[in-house]
Amino acid sequence: TQPARGSSRQALLIQPVVHLVDAVNRIVGNVPVLVNATLLHDAALTKDTHLLGTASVVTENGIARFTNLALSQLGVGSDFTLRFVTSVGFAADGLGVVYVDSKGFSVLQSATQLLITSGTQAASIAGALVAPIDLEMRDEGGNVIVNSNAEVTVRLIDETLLTQAGEGVDKSDRIRGQISSFSKEGFATFDDISILAVSQAFKLIFSVNSFGLALSTATATFEVLPSVYTQVRLLTQPQNRPAGESLPAIQ
């Protein structure tokens, strides 16, 4: 599988898969070997670009699957080429090296903004689902980052309580349900969040942290009210009675 569809500092949407094959193109999978990915610097634009992610993978049944390779810079056209290298032979006889180069691919966008697009967050009830929240990742021109599959995480902050630094207190442990969402072509949705706490001024902070790319955005403060029932209390305890005799009313 050829690498493709990149945005800077985010994992390529299409990750490379490398097969070890023999002279007649049959997969050789009897011995696991290490395959290393490197970035070729043929084009002038790539000289300050770095390959990010896990660049060394051990084969399983003759197949090396890379999962999070990314590039640090933009590049248009077919500026970037990856080389995959492994050793062959036996140590006693001297190891040889084989490699294969990918097709050229581009990294077209760089995310600069994470935006909430679902409007103002309404008041909620403790334990109930918060209204769905939609987010978009955009570049400096306002275009959606269509090649993004970055993970977006959420934190809960109580603005009625302040730390010594004057910041709201983190109450993320009171979130139930969805605490992260992977963007799909630049869009992410949180539709399974509930909050097991009450406050007049909660806010949700959404963040992306990917290979040095750090983006965040927050809702306006909103209120979470107590639910209608918060506990069940027994006012009258049952008392011992002879068998067959009715118990007194229990409240």
Disulfide bonds with the S-S distance in Angstrom:
none
